[in-house]
Amino acid sequence: MRWNRPVSGVGPGQSRLVIVTVIVVAVMIPVLLSVGAGDQKRISIYSGSANYTLNVQDRDGKEYVDLLEILQPLGATSIRSDRSSWRLRFGNAESEFIPEKARARIRGSDFDLPGKFKLENGRGLVPLASLSTLLPQFLGAPVAFRESSRRLFIGNVSVHFVAQVNRANPPSLVMEFSSPVNPMIATEPGKLRMIFTHEPLVPPGSQTLTFDSKIIPSANYAESNGAAEIAVNSSVPLLASFSNDGRTITIAPAPQRQLQTSIPAPEQQPTSATAIAPPQAGAASSVTNASPPATYFAVVDASHGGEERGAALSDQLSEKDVTLAFARRLKQELEARGLSTQLVRDSDVSLTVEQRAILTNAAHPTVYICLHATSEGNGVRLYTAMLPAGAESRGPFLDWDTAQSASRATSQVVETSLATEFEKRQVAVRSLMAPLRPLNNVTTAAIAIEVASPASGIVDLNSPQYQQLISESIASGVLAVRDKLGAAR
């Protein structure tokens, strides 16, 4: 699963607006999904026991991270805290930090910090720049910290790769990795991007690779915000496939086909106002006379699709296929309970996040449900929108990036009801908030559901029995709050 940043590039005094009653639908074009949600800074930690990503905080003009969150996945930890000191024990290593002091004591030795230690609600925050000094004292292992990209390597955990283009017709780029990888993959004109968040990937010497091929001439390696990225350049659209238990990725020209969406672009004659959709390069829009679109109680959105495959859940299983199967089954369960439902996509097509939001708002649903899948962990994670600071809404117009504002309360109602239903069925569930798209752009109750595998393993993520369990839980949770959602409209 991958979340998107709110679209940037809007200058002072400019705002992107969406109207609740009238929608202009743009022609669909591919979208590049970004590494993270919003502008949240992140650090990724790679070790022999766990690979994980944490949020980074800004304090006093410096970057800070929760020291306990770094150490907990690596071994037994405990803390004792009061207003005057914060004591952390990791294994047999004792440490003491004093709030607002730039000094720490670990294993009886004092160490200077490049910034003051921060104690916030029992959390001990240390400057990122101190990690290369502090962590070896706790871990007894070498630590390599790439501070500019916020990637921290503990011990010898690097994943290396080699790449070469074969001379088949058409040619393909074969990439061999020293360990299994599971990148997020996105495409844009002339480029395929692979984003590695949980893998300690390192470059193969040069950060630019060139190949003797006019179709796939080069690839570039880069690191930023806790992730590594390989961008493959091409003169044609590309697709990636996985083999060898995730150790081999083959990138080849995509087969040409005409894509259609499951929801036709609704055409409307503006009445009292005109909708202003967010700008999309190369997109066109049209407004003609037509009947108002049908209204649905629920819109279900299977994430990814087309050339955007999402996460590689296994060699044969792509996120886009799993989410579509879940969406179709969930539609059946919702309609069996008398809740009219529309799918954003009912085939393997590409949609941008703007298009998903516009199509959803055009359907005027009572609830929007976005489905994702992951190979990490078990159970489900429920996400509601954490909205960024947006432009001012004026009259019937809503700021595009904060269109969800008026529906946050009802979104929380849906989240609580779904969590209750999952708990009844003994499905592990976590509830989170994040600045996600297209949740931020939807003008009704909206929730994203990330489905992980059952305890039996990733192979059962796509099983009919597990999909039925998850779909029944969601449908029952929505039905339980139908009246509350209807009253809020």
PyMOL commands that set and color helices and strands:
alter all, ss='L'
color gray80, all
select helices_A, chain A and resi 67-74+128-139+244-246+319-336+353-363+400-402+405-424+439-441+458-462+464-480+482-488
alter helices_A, ss='H'
color red, helices_A
select strands_A, chain A and resi 17-19+42-46+51-55+57-59+62-66+77-81+86-90+93-97+103-106+109-112+118-120+123-127+143-146+151-154+161-165+173-177+184-188+191-196+208-210+218-224+227-233+238-243+248-253+298-302+341-343+367-378+380-385+397-399+429-434+445-453
alter strands_A, ss='S'
color yellow, strands_A
deselect
rebuild
show_as cartoon
